């Protein structure tokens, strides 16, 4: 195979891959808002957290699988926490106050404006009651505020996936 033939083969493969990926992105962008709304109503979504913004202190980028998973009436929260606790449970498991599996109470979904949603839910993590408020854009970008009467609130940003 000559250098020219090899170059043309590689170039055509690269162009085919690029075109296919752009088409997949366009299709995902067209269907994303409907699918996100359906996932929120059906209580089947995951928010992958990429940044955290504590009430006190600097923002921090996150790596390594931090997420909140909603499946029906159950929630799995795997999030770090930075902030002040006013009362702390001795049963933090070994991972921290926002790392727990719990049943969900008070789940509501609101379409707040132009395809943007707000999801509110409550969960009991150990002995502590937490309130989770998600704000989700039509493109799947999400902001999550976690609050409790026993500690400072904290905000996470990331993306929704099914």
C-alpha positions in Angstrom: 0.0 0.0 0.0 1.4 3.4 -1.0 1.7 6.3 1.3 -1.0 8.2 -0.6 -3.5 5.2 -0.5 -2.8 4.8 3.3 -3.3 8.5 3.9 -6.6 8.5 1.9 -7.8 5.4 3.8 -7.1 7.0 7.2 -8.6 10.4 6.1 -11.8 8.8 4.8 -12.2 6.7 8.1 -11.6 9.8 10.2 -14.2 11.8 8.2 -16.8 9.0 8.5 -16.2 8.9 12.2 -16.6 12.7 12.6 -19.7 12.8 10.5 -21.3 10.0 12.5 -20.5 11.5 15.8 -21.9 14.9 14.7 -25.1 13.2 13.5 -25.4 11.3 16.9 -24.9 14.6 18.8 -27.5 16.3 16.7 -30.0 13.5 17.3 -29.3 13.4 21.0 -29.7 17.2 21.2 -33.1 16.9 19.4 -34.4 14.2 21.7 -32.7 15.1 24.9 -35.4 17.4 26.5 -38.2 14.9 26.0 -36.1 12.0 27.3 -34.9 14.0 30.3 -38.5 15.0 31.2 -39.7 11.4 30.9 -36.8 10.2 33.1 -37.7 12.8 35.7 -41.4 11.8 35.7 -40.5 8.1 35.8 -37.9 8.6 38.6 -35.2 6.9 36.7 -32.1 9.2 36.3 -28.6 9.7 37.5 -26.8 13.0 38.1 -23.1 12.8 37.7 -21.5 15.5 39.8 -18.4 17.3 38.4 -18.2 20.4 40.7 -19.1 21.2 44.3 -19.7 24.6 45.8 -19.7 24.6 49.6 -21.4 27.5 51.5 -18.0 28.2 53.1 -14.8 27.7 51.2 -13.7 27.4 47.6 -15.4 25.5 44.8 -13.8 22.2 43.9 -13.8 20.0 40.8 -14.8 16.4 41.4 -13.4 13.3 39.8 -14.2 9.7 40.5 -17.8 8.7 40.3 -19.7 11.1 42.5 -23.4 10.9 41.7 -27.0 10.7 42.8 -29.0 7.9 41.4 -32.9 7.9 41.5 -34.6 4.6 40.8 -38.3 4.6 41.6 -38.8 5.3 45.3 -35.1 4.7 46.2 -32.2 7.0 46.1 -28.4 6.4 46.3 -26.4 9.5 47.1 -22.6 9.2 46.7 -21.4 12.8 47.2 -18.6 14.4 49.2 -19.4 17.1 51.8 -17.5 20.2 52.9 -19.0 22.5 55.4 -20.1 23.0 59.0 -22.3 20.5 60.8 -24.4 21.8 63.7 -25.2 18.4 64.9 -23.6 15.3 63.6 -24.7 11.7 63.8 -22.2 9.1 65.0 -23.4 6.8 62.2 -21.8 8.5 59.2 -20.9 5.1 57.8 -17.3 5.4 56.8 -17.9 7.7 53.8 -19.6 10.8 55.1 -23.0 12.3 55.5 -24.0 12.4 51.8 -23.1 8.8 51.1 -26.2 6.7 51.7 -29.1 4.6 50.2 -32.6 5.7 51.3 -36.2 5.7 50.4 -37.5 8.9 48.8 -40.4 11.0 50.3 -42.1 14.0 48.8 -40.9 13.7 45.2 -42.2 16.5 43.0 -41.3 17.6 39.4 -42.0 21.1 38.1 -41.6 22.5 34.6 -40.3 25.9 35.7 -39.6 27.6 32.4 -38.8 26.8 28.7 -38.1 23.2 29.3 -36.2 23.7 32.5 -37.2 21.4 35.4 -37.0 21.4 39.1 -37.1 18.2 41.1 -37.5 18.3 44.9 -37.2 15.3 47.2 -36.5 14.4 50.7 -34.5 11.4 52.1 -33.4 10.2 55.5 -29.6 9.6 55.5 -28.8 7.9 58.8 -30.5 10.0 61.4 -30.5 13.2 59.3 -33.2 14.5 57.0 -31.9 15.9 53.7 -33.7 18.0 51.1 -32.4 17.6 47.5 -33.4 20.3 44.9 -32.3 19.6 41.3 -32.5 22.2 38.6 -32.1 20.7 35.1 -31.7 22.4 31.7 -33.1 20.9 28.5 -29.6 19.9 27.5 -29.2 17.8 30.7 -27.0 20.2 32.7 -27.9 20.0 36.4 -27.5 21.9 39.6 -28.2 20.2 42.9 -28.6 21.9 46.2 -28.5 19.6 49.3 -29.8 21.1 52.5 -30.4 19.9 56.0 -31.3 21.7 59.3 -28.2 20.0 60.8 -25.5 21.4 58.5 -24.6 24.0 55.9 -26.1 23.5 52.4 -23.9 22.6 49.5 -24.4 22.9 45.7 -23.2 20.4 43.1 -23.1 20.8 39.3 -23.0 18.2 36.7 -25.1 16.4 34.1 -28.1 14.1 34.0 -28.0 10.7 32.4 -30.5 7.8 32.3 
